[in-house]
Amino acid sequence: MTGGALEGLKVLDVSRFVAGPFCAMMLGDLGAEVVKVEKPGTGEDIRRVPPRLGGDSLFVMAFNRNKRSLTLDLRHPRGQEVLRALATRADILVENFRPGVMEAMGCGWDVLSALNERLIMARISGYGQDGPYADRPTFDAIAQAASGMMEMTGAADGPPTMAGTTVIDHTTGLHATVGVLAALEARRRTGRGQMVDAALFDSALSMMMTAIPAQAMLGQGTPRSGNRDRYGAPSNAFPTADGGYVQIMAGGDPRFARFAKATGLDALLDDPRFADSDLRLANVEALEAVVTEWTRAHGGEEIEALLAEAQVPCSKVRTVAELFDHPQVRHRGRILDVVHPVAGKVPMQSAVARLSDTVADLDHAVPTVGQHNVEVLGDWLGYDADQVAALAAEGVL
Amino acid sequence: MTGGALEGLKVLDVSRFVAGPFCAMMLGDLGAEVVKVEKPGTGEDIRRVPPRLGGDSLFVMAFNRNKRSLTLDLRHPRGQEVLRALATRADILVENFRPGVMEAMGCGWDVLSALNERLIMARISGYGQDGPYADRPTFDAIAQAASGMMEMTGAADGPPTMAGTTVIDHTTGLHATVGVLAALEARRRTGRGQMVDAALFDSALSMMMTAIPAQAMLGQGTPRSGNRDRYGAPSNAFPTADGGYVQIMAGGDPRFARFAKATGLDALLDDPRFADSDLRLANVEALEAVVTEWTRAHGGEEIEALLAEAQVPCSKVRTVAELFDHPQVRHRGRILDVVHPVAGKVPMQSAVARLSDTVADLDHAVPTVGQHNVEVLGDWLGYDADQVAALAAEGVL
């Protein structure tokens, strides 16, 4: 853990599932010391969710590298007391209980900030800490539905469609991390920490691009359009000779010209129906029919290489199996092994932001439940073995 | 701009389109002073992209609030000289040209960091600054296709599907912001800035959840499953009596019990086909048929209210038009007016991370092209009116 940008910072992660653990993991990837607090015995609920390996969930492995695990029964008064003690030692606390739960455990913002005025507390929730919807339990897909994002995804003639991965959990974790790091910068001036409120619903709303003003000011909807770009053509997924698809984006005038020349479809450039961007959008079906005829006659790899050469944005629609030998993935070390005590080495996507001088340390293991009870309570609170054993005997750990 | 967490920091934003401008806008929302650098005359290319209002693009309004605009011809040697001078005054520079373009303009990382060792440079690109794919032009949809994310989105029996908003542009801008803020923290210790490398492809890969280890370690694919959750049932979008859909997530045992009781479908709890989570997944079609029969008999609002009461995660699949009077949107000020000099007040989604003490200042206008040439060159470089006029006469501004 030497040389990380956030070296020396202590993070207490009492969060569950994806958004909170992802936030704390990013802080750990950047060099902070992260302690994951979870339920005695079974640990965090997501540890039981498939797919599983080595008796543990791949979800835990994906979002909890670079952390140590401490068990603590937060419904037990002694567990709450230990959490408050740990919070006096922490720079950052990350939680994603429903609003009010931390308060009910005697660990609300008022209590914790009074104990440690430098503490920064990231609170991740479905709809935010206040307001008429604050109490509603919410997951990623619910936020996609509630925000209008689901309504905008999918085929024009099909139903509203969910993004196939937990994009809102990820963006909410990212927004919380941005808030935490900004609060750290403010703390340098003020000496005081802050509460950071980041919500799944708000995070989904923030990705609506121009849909909100287009509706309000122009009365224009932003309907589903499948893989077709709304503002440029040709830009869509096209079928290939090998039974797959390529996504091609050749909408702008210079890109369209490069595309037509690279593919031998030069006749497109003389066709008055496709003479400028507005006309190409107006005649998009006819244009896509010509492109499809061409893509159906070529393989995905061949098309991708040809259009890369012509500097036209294009990619095969790749499967996960195609990622492992991908030359760019290999060159940039995008898939690295994290180590789980039972499952062993597990390949996982690596940290996104690369800093030129400080390292993103990915060697740290994914912890098993309570693996670091003795170590963390010793390091952070100075408890000796007898004190830890007494807490365990009480069922607090 | 008083009281923002990043008050006092200067950001030079030479980026275009979505990911870069979004990164710089978040820094501005958090209180930094941001100067947007764009082409003389027409300004950034996205200013011509529909939907348009007041002669400008809603895309510019969505991603450039809280910035001042300075025009600069970066292909002109004098323009490059002015950019280098500005970089000596900046804390952070954000760019998303293709790798090598900043170098070709005499403004690569080596040059700029030699001029200003405290500078932090965020470089956003399709595939990262190095490697065999670094040169490929890449947009959001291309990264969705390349990463496996598109392959995982859409109906099980339909084609690979694109998320309907630019989720990867957003996450990449977020990762770049996290990197910048972490580099700021490291700078406090070292006195030196760093280069932050954030790529669309890497950002898309990072959202693949457990798909990569599931494929590598278990030989399990993570196929498209529409709106159906892969690991819990019932969890899907269900049709309602009013012709819309509700997304309901009632997979876990306690949630399933609450759902069955709230809907009057108590018989589900006695049905051996649905007795635990594994059985419900195995018999998901039969289970969803029962749920669908019930949802078809009720309106979306009614279902949402009933299940909120029962603490079962649920939302109507809302349209954009339904957001404006949404009680939570109103309560939390999620839609606020930004001000454009010509278009006037334009409603836009507000900043996501809310900090309890420092404000996210959203009152600042979206700039027109070159609106702040005199002001910025005066403030940052001490140029007088004659010097600015001379640059303009040369065509540099």
Interface residues (C-beta under 8 A of the other chain):
Chain A: A5 L6 E7 L9 V18 M26 L30 V49 P50 P51 L53 S57 L58 F59 M61 A62 W109 G126 Y127 G128 D130 G131 P132 Y133 A134 D135 R136 P137 T138 F139 A141 I142 A143 Q144 A145 A146 S147 G148 M149 M150 E151 M152 T153 G154 A155 G158 P159 P160 T161 M162 A163 G164 T165 T166 V167 H170 T171 T172 L174 H175 A176 T177 V178 G179 L181 A182 A183 L184 E185 A186 R188 R189 T190 R192 Q194 M195 V196 D197 A198 A199 F201 D202 S203 L205 S206 M207 M208 M209 T210 A211 I212 P213 A214 Q215 A216 M217 L218 Q220 G221 T222 R224 S225 G226 N227 D229 Y231 S235 A237 Y245 V246 Q247 M249 A308 Q311 V312 P313 C314 S315 K316 V317 R318 T319 V320 A321 E322 L323 F324 P327 Q328 V329 H331 R332 R334 I335 A343 V346 P347 M348 Q349 S350 A351 V352 A353 R354 L355 S356 D357 T358
Chain B: A5 L6 E7 L9 V18 M26 L30 V49 P50 P51 L53 S57 L58 F59 M61 A62 W109 G126 Y127 G128 D130 G131 P132 Y133 A134 D135 R136 P137 T138 F139 A141 I142 A143 Q144 A145 A146 S147 G148 M149 M150 E151 M152 T153 G154 A155 G158 P159 P160 T161 M162 A163 G164 T165 T166 V167 H170 T171 T172 L174 H175 A176 T177 V178 G179 L181 A182 A183 L184 E185 A186 R188 R189 T190 R192 Q194 M195 V196 D197 A198 A199 F201 D202 S203 L205 S206 M207 M208 M209 T210 A211 I212 P213 A214 Q215 A216 M217 L218 Q220 G221 T222 R224 S225 G226 N227 D229 Y231 S235 A237 Y245 V246 Q247 M249 A308 Q311 V312 P313 C314 S315 K316 V317 R318 T319 V320 A321 E322 L323 F324 P327 Q328 V329 H331 R332 R334 I335 A343 V346 P347 M348 Q349 S350 A351 V352 A353 R354 L355 S356 D357 T358
